[in-house]
């Protein structure tokens, strides 16, 4: 029976290796097709326009505009478009981040097998929707790279493979600073690895005096806020103000501006006609680009924000079930983003997946379609194999039958891997899912959560190393 189990595990391990290699081939082909082309995102055009005078609005960070300017300067010196140099930077940073993540997370511990390490790195590097961002003029590419580096440092501390407490805290805070200057949302979202590392070092009493911990984190927050406040010009791009009321009216009142029109305050109805309410309800972006500027020009930002609250709360009280249902759908979609994206591309649910995919396949439609479909099917297959290994795997890499399996990312020998790493991963996923669910307008956008997408693809890589690597390497069983 044990020999049969090993033979089955070896077969499955071989399937894992082939599956990762196929995704890498698809990814390299996608890079080749798109390296000299510019995806037609409206956000990209807006970023390029803002980089001309380095005047970001409250939704944009200054750092990415500076990087675009550097790419343009390099494009003038060398006869290649600016986005080519930008892509090279983003691809290089992404691959480096994936390698660092594998190294410190323990997912790439087969030091005698550099080809396997590269296979794992290439697999995580070639996630279709994330690779699309590496080949686009968007800050999300560098955001996911810095986030993975910060996460890797924290995982290295959890596993006890390094004891550079002060240096690690500085490195994670530098990553946090970069993320916050790339995109204002990451002042909060990028703090998750910092908070985990802070708590870990505090518990271990790695710093004496301990105030140095708080000082490092506070310095990062002040720098992010200070630079953003000094460089951003609120309202410069004609968008709705960045407040909680604005987020709520976008989340709860869209797409009901026409349906609930006669319940709005009289002052609001004087500014917005039923026809305008119908038009705003057609596209989620119209809340940010039409309703917000119109209200704030008519009422001023303070009074407009009061009306946002009133409209949002009225819609919530009048359509509680519908609003909560849509919030729940978006939250589930962000939480399970790889599977939700596959469903959305098949025509299910409201999202920007179709629009993003149209930008993605502009240069190689057939190849890109096969690439995305392959990844959409191979990920759940890999996760099913991981579940199979969890349920039926009774033998660790170096253990005997009946021993408790230890994780390659376990913090201490014999301790529970879930108890150490799972809370960190869940915190990263949940904070991003909650943030973009509540700040969105009912149109889920996978471009917002490349970190969540990447962490889902970590699952089959982890499962392969934990349950199938020994047999797949030829050291643990009979031939298939």
C-alpha positions in Angstrom: 0.0 0.0 0.0 2.8 2.4 0.9 4.6 1.7 -2.4 1.3 2.5 -4.3 0.9 5.7 -2.4 4.4 6.8 -3.3 3.8 5.9 -7.0 0.6 8.0 -7.0 2.4 10.9 -5.3 5.2 10.7 -7.8 2.7 10.9 -10.7 1.0 13.9 -9.1 4.4 15.5 -8.5 5.3 15.1 -12.1 2.0 16.7 -13.1 2.9 19.7 -10.8 6.2 20.1 -12.5 4.8 19.9 -16.0 1.9 22.3 -15.1 4.3 24.9 -13.7 6.5 24.6 -16.8 3.5 25.1 -19.2 2.4 28.2 -17.4 6.0 29.6 -17.6 6.0 29.0 -21.4 2.7 30.8 -21.8 4.0 33.6 -19.7 7.2 34.1 -21.7 5.2 34.1 -24.9 2.9 36.8 -23.4 5.9 38.9 -22.5 7.4 38.6 -25.9 4.1 39.7 -27.5 3.6 42.7 -25.2 7.1 44.0 -24.4 7.0 46.7 -27.1 3.3 47.5 -26.9 1.2 49.8 -24.6 -2.0 48.4 -23.1 -4.8 51.0 -23.5 -5.8 51.6 -19.9 -7.3 55.1 -19.2 -5.4 55.1 -15.9 -2.1 54.8 -17.9 -2.9 57.8 -20.0 -3.8 59.8 -16.9 -0.5 58.8 -15.2 1.5 59.9 -18.2 -0.3 63.2 -18.3 0.3 63.8 -14.6 4.0 62.9 -15.0 4.4 65.8 -17.3 4.1 68.3 -14.5 4.5 66.0 -11.5 1.1 67.1 -10.0 -0.7 64.0 -8.8 -4.2 64.2 -7.4 -5.3 62.7 -4.1 -5.7 59.2 -5.7 -2.1 59.0 -7.0 1.3 58.7 -5.5 4.3 60.8 -6.7 6.8 58.0 -6.9 5.3 56.3 -9.9 5.1 59.6 -11.8 8.8 60.0 -11.2 9.5 56.5 -12.5 7.6 57.3 -15.7 9.6 60.5 -16.1 12.8 58.5 -15.7 11.6 56.0 -18.4 10.8 58.9 -20.7 14.3 60.4 -20.1 15.9 57.1 -20.9 13.7 56.8 -24.0 15.1 60.0 -25.3 18.7 58.8 -24.9 18.1 55.3 -26.3 15.7 54.8 -29.3 13.1 52.7 -27.5 9.7 53.8 -26.0 9.6 54.8 -22.4 7.2 52.0 -21.5 9.8 49.4 -22.6 12.2 50.6 -19.9 9.4 50.7 -17.5 8.4 47.2 -18.3 12.0 46.0 -17.8 12.1 47.6 -14.4 8.8 46.1 -13.4 9.6 42.6 -14.7 13.0 42.6 -13.0 11.6 43.8 -9.7 8.8 41.2 -9.9 11.1 38.3 -10.5 13.5 39.5 -7.8 10.6 39.8 -5.3 9.4 36.3 -6.1 12.8 34.8 -5.6 13.2 36.6 -2.3 9.8 35.5 -1.2 10.6 31.9 -2.1 13.9 32.0 -0.3 12.7 33.5 3.0 9.3 31.7 3.1 11.0 28.3 2.9 9.1 27.5 -0.3 12.4 27.3 -2.2 14.6 25.3 0.2 15.7 22.7 -2.3 19.1 24.4 -2.5 20.6 21.5 -4.4 18.0 21.9 -7.1 18.4 25.4 -8.6 16.2 24.4 -11.6 13.3 23.6 -9.3 13.7 26.9 -7.5 13.6 28.7 -10.9 10.6 26.6 -11.9 8.7 27.8 -8.7 9.8 31.4 -9.2 8.8 31.3 -12.9 5.4 29.9 -12.0 4.7 32.7 -9.5 6.1 35.2 -11.8 3.9 34.1 -14.7 0.4 34.5 -13.1 -1.5 35.9 -16.0 -3.4 38.8 -14.4 -0.3 39.8 -12.4 2.0 39.5 -15.4 -0.4 41.8 -17.2 0.3 44.5 -14.6 4.0 44.0 -15.0 3.5 44.9 -18.7 1.3 47.9 -18.1 1.9 51.6 -17.1 0.3 51.1 -13.7 1.8 51.2 -10.2 0.2 47.9 -9.1 3.2 46.0 -10.5 5.7 47.6 -8.2 3.2 47.5 -5.3 3.0 43.7 -5.4 6.8 43.5 -5.7 7.5 45.6 -2.7 4.7 43.9 -0.7 6.2 40.4 -1.4 9.6 41.6 -0.3 8.2 42.9 2.9 6.2 39.7 3.4 9.4 37.7 2.8 11.3 39.5 5.5 8.5 38.9 8.0 8.3 35.2 7.0 12.1 34.9 7.5 11.7 36.3 11.0 8.8 33.9 11.8 10.9 30.9 10.6 13.9 32.1 12.6 16.2 31.9 9.6 17.6 35.3 10.3 18.2 37.5 13.4 18.6 41.0 11.8 15.9 42.6 13.8 16.8 46.2 13.3 17.8 45.8 9.6 14.7 43.8 8.8 12.4 46.4 10.4 14.1 49.2 8.4 13.8 47.2 5.2 10.1 46.5 5.8 9.5 50.1 6.6 11.3 51.2 3.4 9.1 48.8 1.4 6.1 50.4 3.2 7.3 53.9 2.4 7.7 52.9 -1.3 4.2 51.4 -1.5 2.7 54.5 0.2 4.3 56.8 -2.3 3.3 54.6 -5.2 -0.3 54.5 -4.2 -2.0 56.3 -1.2 -4.1 53.2 -0.4 -1.0 51.4 0.7 -0.4 53.7 3.7 -2.9 51.3 5.3 -2.7 48.2 3.2 1.1 48.1 3.3 1.1 48.3 7.1 0.1 44.7 7.6 3.7 43.2 7.3 5.0 46.1 9.4 2.5 45.4 12.2 3.3 41.7 12.2 7.0 42.3 12.3 6.6 45.0 15.0 4.6 42.5 17.2 7.1 39.7 16.6 10.2 41.8 17.5 8.4 43.3 20.5 7.5 39.8 21.8 11.1 38.7 21.3 12.4 41.9 22.8 14.8 42.3 19.9 15.1 46.0 20.5 16.5 47.7 23.6 15.1 50.3 24.1 11.8 49.2 22.5 10.9 52.8 21.5 13.0 52.3 18.4 10.3 50.0 17.0 7.7 52.7 17.3 10.0 55.3 16.0 10.7 53.4 12.8 7.0 52.8 12.1 6.1 56.4 12.9 8.9 57.8 10.7 7.5 55.8 7.7 3.9 57.0 8.4 5.1 60.7 8.6 7.2 60.4 5.5 4.4 58.9 3.4 1.8 61.5 4.7 4.3 64.4 4.4 5.4 63.6 0.9 1.9 62.9 -0.3 0.5 66.1 1.2 3.3 68.1 -0.2 3.0 66.8 -3.8 -0.7 66.0 -4.2 -3.2 68.5 -5.5 -6.7 67.5 -4.5 -9.2 67.8 -7.2 -6.7 68.5 -9.9 -8.0 65.7 -12.1 -11.7 66.5 -11.6 -12.6 63.5 -9.4 -14.8 63.1 -6.4 -13.1 64.0 -3.1 -11.4 61.2 -1.2 -13.6 60.9 1.9 -15.6 58.2 3.6 -18.8 59.8 2.5 -17.6 59.7 -1.1 -16.7 56.1 -0.8 -20.1 55.2 0.8 -22.2 57.0 -1.9 -20.2 55.1 -4.5 -20.6 51.8 -2.7 -24.2 52.1 -1.6 -26.0 54.5 -4.0 -24.7 53.2 -7.3 -26.5 52.2 -9.5 -29.7 53.5 -7.9 -29.4 57.3 -8.7 -32.3 57.2 -11.1 -34.5 54.7 -9.1 -34.2 56.6 -5.9 -34.2 60.0 -7.5 -37.4 61.4 -5.9 -36.1 60.5 -2.4 -33.0 62.8 -2.7 -32.9 66.2 -1.0 -34.4 69.0 -3.0 -31.0 70.7 -3.3 -29.6 67.6 -4.9 -32.5 67.3 -7.4 -31.9 70.9 -8.5 -28.3 70.0 -9.5 -28.9 66.5 -10.8 -31.8 65.8 -13.2 -33.4 62.3 -13.6 -31.7 61.9 -16.9 -28.3 62.7 -15.3 -29.1 60.1 -12.6 -29.8 57.6 -15.3 -26.5 58.3 -17.0 -24.5 58.2 -13.8 -26.1 54.8 -13.0 -24.9 53.4 -16.3 -21.2 53.4 -15.4 -19.6 53.0 -12.0 -16.8 55.5 -12.8 -19.5 58.2 -13.3 -19.8 58.6 -9.6 -16.1 59.6 -9.4 -15.9 61.5 -12.7 -19.4 63.1 -13.0 -21.4 63.2 -9.8 -18.6 64.2 -7.5 -17.2 67.1 -9.5 -20.8 68.4 -10.2 -21.8 68.3 -6.6 -18.6 69.8 -5.3 -18.8 72.6 -7.8 -22.4 73.4 -6.8 -22.3 72.9 -3.0 -18.6 73.0 -2.0 -16.7 69.9 -0.7 -18.0 70.1 2.9 -21.7 70.3 2.0 -21.3 67.8 -0.9 -19.8 65.3 1.6 -22.9 65.7 3.8 -25.2 64.9 0.8 -23.0 61.9 0.0 -23.7 60.6 3.5 -27.4 61.2 3.3 -27.8 59.6 -0.1 -25.7 56.6 0.9 -27.6 56.0 4.2 -30.9 56.4 2.5 -30.1 53.8 -0.2 -28.8 51.5 2.5 -32.0 51.8 4.6 -34.2 51.5 1.5 -32.3 48.7 -0.3 -30.6 47.0 2.6 -30.8 43.5 1.2 -29.7 44.5 -2.3 -26.8 46.6 -1.0 -25.6 43.9 1.4 -25.9 41.3 -1.3 -23.7 43.3 -3.7 -21.2 44.0 -1.0 -21.1 40.3 -0.2 -20.6 39.4 -3.8 -17.7 41.9 -4.3 -16.1 40.8 -1.0 -16.2 37.1 -2.1 -14.9 38.0 -5.5 -11.9 39.9 -4.0 -11.3 37.2 -1.4 -11.3 34.4 -4.1 -10.1 36.5 -6.9 -8.6 33.9 -9.2 -11.8 31.9 -9.3 -14.0 34.9 -9.4 -12.1 36.3 -12.4 -12.5 33.0 -14.3 -16.3 33.2 -13.6 -16.4 36.9 -14.6 -14.6 36.2 -17.9 -17.3 33.6 -18.6 -19.9 36.3 -18.2 -20.8 36.1 -14.5 -21.2 39.1 -12.3 -20.4 42.9 -12.6 -16.7 43.6 -12.9 -14.0 45.2 -15.0 -12.6 41.7 -15.8 -13.9 41.8 -19.4 -12.5 45.3 -20.0 -9.1 44.4 -18.5 -9.0 41.2 -20.6 -9.7 43.2 -23.8 -6.6 45.3 -23.0 -4.6 42.1 -22.2 -5.2 40.3 -25.5 -4.7 43.2 -27.9 -1.3 41.8 -29.2 -1.8 38.1 -29.1 -5.5 37.2 -28.8 -5.3 33.4 -29.2 -2.2 32.9 -27.2 -3.5 35.1 -24.3 -6.9 33.3 -24.3 -5.2 29.9 -24.0 -2.9 31.3 -21.3 -5.7 32.7 -19.2 -7.9 29.6 -19.6 -5.0 27.3 -18.7 -4.2 29.2 -15.5 -7.9 29.3 -14.6 -8.1 25.5 -14.8 -4.7 24.6 -13.5 -4.9 26.5 -10.2 -8.0 24.7 -8.8 -6.5 21.5 -10.1 -3.3 22.2 -8.1 -5.3 23.1 -5.0 -7.3 19.9 -5.3 -4.0 17.9 -5.3 -2.9 19.9 -2.3 -6.1 18.9 -0.5 -5.6 15.3 -1.6 -2.0 15.4 -0.2 -3.3 16.9 3.1 -6.0 14.3 3.5 -4.0 11.2 2.5 -0.3 12.2 3.0 0.9 10.4 6.1 4.6 10.7 5.6 6.7 13.8 5.8 9.8 14.3 3.7 12.1 12.9 6.4 9.6 11.4 8.7 8.1 8.0 9.2 4.5 6.9 8.6 2.2 8.3 11.3 4.4 11.3 12.1 2.9 14.8 12.2 3.9 16.6 9.0 6.0 19.7 9.5 5.6 22.7 7.2 8.5 24.2 5.2 7.3 27.5 6.5 6.9 26.5 10.1 8.4 29.0 12.6 9.8 26.4 14.9 10.3 22.7 14.7 7.2 20.8 15.7 5.0 23.9 15.8 1.8 24.4 13.8 2.4 26.0 10.4 -1.1 27.4 10.3 -0.6 29.0 13.7 2.4 31.0 12.5 1.9 31.9 8.9 -1.8 31.5 8.1 -2.8 34.5 10.2 -0.3 36.7 8.3 -1.6 35.6 4.9 -5.2 35.9 6.0 -4.6 39.4 7.3 -3.0 40.5 4.0 -5.9 39.0 2.0 -8.7 40.2 4.2 -7.5 43.8 4.6 -7.2 44.2 0.8 -10.6 42.5 0.1 -12.4 44.6 2.7 -10.7 47.9 1.6 -11.5 47.5 -2.1 -15.0 46.1 -1.4 -16.0 49.1 0.6 -14.2 51.7 -1.6 -15.5 50.3 -4.9 -18.7 51.1 -6.7 -20.1 47.6 -7.2 -17.6 46.8 -10.1 -15.0 44.4 -8.9 -11.5 45.0 -10.5 -8.8 42.4 -10.2 -6.1 45.0 -10.9 -6.7 46.2 -7.3 -5.6 42.9 -5.6 -2.5 41.4 -7.3 -1.2 40.5 -3.8 -4.3 38.4 -3.1 -4.0 36.8 -6.5 -0.3 35.9 -5.9 -1.0 34.4 -2.4 -3.5 32.1 -3.9 -0.9 30.8 -6.4 1.5 30.2 -3.5 -0.9 27.4 -2.3 0.0 24.8 -5.0 3.7 25.7 -4.8 3.6 25.1 -1.0 1.6 21.9 -1.5 4.0 20.5 -4.1 7.0 21.0 -1.8 5.2 19.6 1.2 3.5 16.5 -0.2 5.0 15.6 -3.6 8.6 16.9 -3.9 10.3 13.9 -2.5 8.6 11.5 -4.8 8.8 13.8 -7.9 12.5 14.2 -7.4 13.0 10.4 -7.7 14.0 9.9 -4.1 10.8 8.5 -2.7 9.1 5.8 -4.7 8.6 3.6 -7.6 8.3 4.8 -11.2 4.9 5.9 -12.4 
